[in-house]
């Protein structure tokens, strides 16, 4: 449906996608074959050609399976996008570099953390902004080895115990690897990165993100979570609509350009679409296919198709929140879901009916 929000709408057949195959896939979603999927949007050849919403649970931290009330999701529903937020935070950092608020990503993080100079040591001073972007800071961190809901999980510990100064709690951790040499999934580093953008720009992060990213995209529904000290939870707190997510993906598909305005540099997008140095062949226990790289806060991978290997890069979030960019096919696919306590099936949906529909 055309909502006059900057997205041109067309039918699947208009971009030569197999309507029958997509219809079968939608039926499988409704039958629960892929777990709990809340929405699926497909943008192909500059047009939104599929937009479907389903019934499912709202996210609830202390609910069974992290499920709250059952709702009928729709185009106006705000959805927690979880760690897709990290890719947004990366974009905000890229904008700061473009505008000159940050000189370059090779600067020490402590050049932009005036309130945390007491945590600067000779070793930690070597941590750069790029290391936060690529999760190679070297700081000790365990976000995957412990279950959610306890302080044993480092990202949960920040929310449960460190709300008065989350940045300090993150930077107090010991340095266990040389910065830049070892990948460790590190949501805490993204919280620090958000604080860096604030200090560099001199702006409140909500004001900054609205002015330089969301308003140019025609997005006005995004919501953030803040810790007690006012720090924004830039690791995974954004609530947005699936169309908002889609616009963000289109921005990257179009090399940082939105309707003639270069919001992010094409160089930043290139850094986001290719894995950083040694960030390759990483297996994730939370998905149905191990992604094989991590870049500037985006995952990178390849999928085998009848046309050969198809490269993609994606913003991914717990439960099945995904913004997947396929540059060669001029396509973005967005999912939201509620598979918090069980495996999500993103790649299964891609390979069983979405990618075959364009072949």
C-alpha positions in Angstrom: 0.0 0.0 0.0 1.3 3.5 -0.9 1.6 5.4 2.3 3.1 8.5 0.8 6.3 8.0 2.8 8.9 8.1 0.1 8.6 4.4 -0.8 7.3 3.5 -4.3 5.0 0.4 -4.2 4.5 -2.2 -7.0 3.5 -5.8 -7.4 5.8 -8.7 -7.4 5.3 -9.4 -11.1 6.4 -5.9 -11.9 10.0 -6.9 -10.9 9.7 -10.4 -12.4 9.4 -12.2 -9.1 7.6 -15.5 -8.9 4.3 -14.6 -7.2 3.2 -18.2 -6.7 6.4 -19.1 -4.9 6.2 -16.1 -2.6 2.6 -16.9 -1.8 3.6 -20.4 -0.8 6.3 -19.0 1.4 3.8 -16.6 3.1 1.5 -19.6 3.8 4.4 -21.4 5.4 5.1 -18.4 7.6 1.4 -18.4 8.7 1.6 -22.1 9.5 4.6 -21.5 11.8 7.2 -23.4 9.6 9.7 -20.6 10.3 8.9 -20.0 13.9 7.3 -16.7 14.9 7.7 -14.1 12.0 6.1 -10.8 12.5 6.7 -9.1 9.2 8.5 -9.5 5.9 9.2 -6.7 3.4 10.9 -7.0 0.0 12.3 -4.0 -1.9 13.4 -4.9 -5.4 14.5 -2.7 -8.3 13.6 0.5 -6.5 10.1 -0.6 -5.4 8.5 -2.1 -2.3 7.0 -5.3 -3.9 6.0 -7.3 -0.8 4.8 -6.2 2.7 3.2 -8.8 4.9 2.4 -8.7 8.6 1.4 -11.6 10.9 0.2 -12.2 14.4 2.8 -12.7 17.1 3.9 -11.7 20.6 5.3 -8.4 21.8 8.7 -8.6 23.4 8.7 -8.9 27.2 11.9 -9.3 29.1 10.4 -11.4 31.9 7.7 -13.2 29.9 7.8 -16.9 29.0 10.1 -17.2 26.0 10.5 -13.4 26.3 6.9 -13.1 25.0 4.3 -10.6 26.1 0.9 -10.0 24.7 -0.2 -11.5 21.4 -0.9 -8.8 18.8 -1.6 -8.4 15.1 1.4 -6.6 13.8 0.9 -3.9 11.1 2.8 -1.2 9.2 2.4 1.3 12.1 3.6 -1.1 14.9 6.8 -0.1 16.5 9.0 -3.2 16.9 12.2 -3.7 18.9 14.9 -4.1 16.3 17.4 -5.4 18.9 21.0 -5.4 17.6 20.0 -3.9 14.2 20.5 -0.8 16.4 24.3 -1.4 16.2 24.3 -0.8 12.5 22.4 2.4 13.0 25.0 3.4 15.6 27.7 2.7 13.0 25.9 5.0 10.6 25.8 7.8 13.2 29.5 7.4 13.6 30.0 7.5 9.8 28.0 10.7 9.6 30.2 12.2 12.4 33.3 11.5 10.4 31.6 12.9 7.2 30.7 16.1 9.0 34.1 16.4 10.7 32.9 15.9 14.3 35.3 12.9 14.3 38.6 13.4 12.5 39.1 9.7 11.6 38.3 6.2 13.0 41.9 5.5 13.9 41.8 8.0 16.8 41.8 6.7 20.3 38.4 6.4 21.9 39.7 8.5 24.8 40.0 11.6 22.6 36.2 11.7 22.8 35.5 10.5 26.3 36.3 13.5 28.6 34.4 12.1 31.6 36.3 8.7 31.5 39.9 9.7 31.3 40.5 8.0 34.7 40.1 4.7 32.8 42.8 5.5 30.2 45.9 3.3 30.4 48.7 3.0 28.0 47.2 -0.2 26.6 43.6 0.9 26.5 44.6 4.1 24.9 45.3 2.0 21.8 41.6 1.2 21.3 40.3 3.2 18.4 36.9 4.0 17.1 37.4 1.5 14.4 38.0 -1.2 16.9 34.6 -0.5 18.5 32.9 -0.5 15.1 34.4 -3.9 14.3 34.2 -5.4 17.8 38.0 -5.9 18.0 38.7 -3.7 21.0 40.3 -6.5 22.9 38.4 -5.8 26.1 37.2 -8.9 28.0 33.5 -9.6 27.3 31.1 -12.5 27.2 27.8 -11.9 25.6 27.2 -15.3 24.0 28.5 -17.7 26.6 26.0 -17.0 29.3 22.2 -17.0 29.2 20.2 -13.8 29.2 18.7 -12.6 32.4 21.7 -12.7 34.7 24.8 -10.6 35.3 26.9 -13.5 34.0 26.0 -12.2 30.5 28.0 -9.0 30.2 25.5 -7.1 28.2 22.7 -7.9 30.7 25.1 -6.9 33.5 25.3 -3.4 32.0 21.5 -3.1 32.1 21.1 -4.7 35.5 24.0 -3.2 37.5 25.6 -0.3 35.6 22.7 2.0 34.7 24.4 4.9 36.6 27.5 4.8 34.4 27.5 2.1 31.7 30.5 3.5 29.9 32.7 3.1 33.0 31.5 -0.5 33.6 32.5 -1.4 30.0 35.9 0.3 30.0 36.8 -1.1 33.4 37.1 -4.6 31.9 40.6 -5.9 31.4 42.3 -5.8 28.0 42.8 -9.5 27.0 43.8 -9.1 23.4 45.7 -6.6 21.4 43.2 -4.1 19.9 42.4 -4.9 16.3 43.5 -8.6 16.4 40.6 -10.6 17.8 36.8 -10.4 17.2 34.5 -10.7 20.3 30.9 -9.8 19.9 30.7 -6.8 22.1 27.5 -4.8 22.6 29.2 -2.7 25.3 31.5 -1.3 22.7 28.6 0.1 20.8 27.3 1.8 23.9 30.7 3.5 24.2 30.6 4.4 20.5 27.2 6.2 21.0 28.7 8.2 23.8 31.7 9.1 21.6 29.3 10.4 18.9 27.5 12.6 21.5 30.7 14.1 22.8 32.2 14.6 19.4 29.1 16.4 18.0 28.1 18.2 21.2 24.5 17.1 20.6 22.1 14.8 22.4 22.1 11.6 20.5 18.4 11.6 19.8 18.6 15.1 18.4 21.7 14.1 16.4 20.2 11.0 14.9 16.9 12.7 14.1 18.7 15.7 12.4 21.2 13.8 10.4 19.7 10.4 9.7 16.0 9.8 10.4 14.5 13.1 9.3 16.3 13.0 5.9 14.9 9.5 5.5 11.4 10.7 6.4 11.4 8.6 9.6 9.8 10.1 12.7 8.7 7.1 14.8 12.0 5.8 16.2 12.3 5.4 20.0 15.4 4.9 22.1 16.1 3.6 25.6 18.3 5.6 28.0 20.2 4.4 31.1 19.8 6.3 34.4 22.7 8.6 33.6 21.2 9.6 30.2 23.5 7.3 28.1 21.7 5.9 25.1 21.5 2.2 24.8 23.1 2.2 21.3 23.7 -1.5 21.3 20.1 -2.7 20.8 17.4 -0.4 22.1 15.7 1.1 19.1 12.0 0.6 18.4 11.0 1.3 14.8 8.6 0.2 12.1 9.6 -2.3 9.5 9.3 0.4 6.9 11.8 2.5 8.9 14.1 -0.5 8.9 13.6 -0.8 5.1 14.5 2.8 4.5 17.8 2.3 6.4 18.6 -0.7 4.3 17.8 1.2 1.1 20.2 3.9 2.2 23.0 1.4 2.2 21.8 -0.3 -1.0 22.1 3.2 -2.6 25.7 3.7 -1.3 24.6 6.2 1.4 22.5 8.3 -0.9 18.8 9.0 -0.3 16.9 11.0 -2.9 19.9 12.9 -4.0 21.4 13.6 -0.5 24.6 11.8 0.4 23.8 11.0 4.1 26.7 8.5 4.5 29.8 8.3 2.3 30.0 5.5 -0.2 33.4 4.6 1.4 31.6 4.0 4.8 29.1 1.7 3.0 32.0 -0.2 1.4 33.5 -0.7 4.8 30.1 -2.0 6.0 29.7 -4.5 3.1 33.1 -6.3 3.5 34.5 -8.0 6.6 37.2 -6.2 8.6 40.6 -7.9 8.5 40.4 -11.1 10.5 36.6 -11.0 11.1 35.8 -14.0 9.0 34.3 -17.5 9.4 32.4 -16.6 12.5 29.8 -19.1 13.5 26.8 -17.8 15.4 24.8 -20.2 17.6 21.7 -18.0 17.3 20.9 -18.4 13.6 20.2 -21.1 11.0 23.4 -20.3 9.1 26.8 -19.2 10.4 27.6 -15.8 9.0 31.1 -15.5 7.8 32.2 -12.0 8.5 31.7 -8.8 10.5 32.4 -5.3 9.2 31.6 -1.8 10.4 28.8 -3.3 12.6 27.2 -5.3 9.8 27.4 -9.0 9.2 28.6 -10.2 5.8 28.0 -13.5 4.0 27.5 -15.3 0.7 24.6 -17.6 -0.3 24.8 -20.2 -3.1 22.2 -19.7 -5.8 21.7 -21.0 -9.4 23.5 -17.8 -10.5 26.5 -18.5 -8.3 27.5 -17.0 -5.0 25.3 -14.1 -4.0 27.0 -11.6 -1.6 25.0 -9.8 1.1 25.5 -7.8 4.2 22.9 -7.5 7.0 22.0 -5.8 10.2 20.9 -8.6 12.5 19.0 -8.6 15.8 18.0 -11.1 18.4 14.7 -12.8 17.7 14.7 -12.5 14.0 15.1 -8.7 13.3 17.0 -8.4 10.0 17.8 -5.8 7.4 19.5 -7.7 4.5 21.1 -5.9 1.6 21.8 -7.7 -1.7 23.7 -5.2 -3.9 23.9 -7.4 -7.1 20.1 -8.0 -7.1 19.3 -4.4 -6.1 17.2 -5.8 -3.3 16.6 -5.3 0.5 14.7 -7.8 2.6 13.4 -6.9 6.1 12.2 -9.3 8.8 10.9 -8.8 12.3 10.1 -11.7 14.6 9.7 -13.1 18.1 12.1 -16.1 18.0 13.9 -15.0 21.1 14.1 -18.4 22.9 14.5 -20.6 19.8 16.3 -20.6 16.5 15.3 -18.2 13.8 15.1 -19.3 10.2 16.1 -16.3 8.2 18.4 -18.1 5.8 15.9 -20.9 5.4 13.3 -18.4 4.2 15.8 -16.7 1.9 16.8 -20.0 0.2 13.4 -21.7 0.2 11.3 -19.1 -1.5 12.7 -15.5 -1.6 15.9 -16.0 -3.7 14.3 -18.8 -5.9 11.6 -16.3 -6.7 14.1 -14.0 -8.4 15.8 -16.7 -10.3 
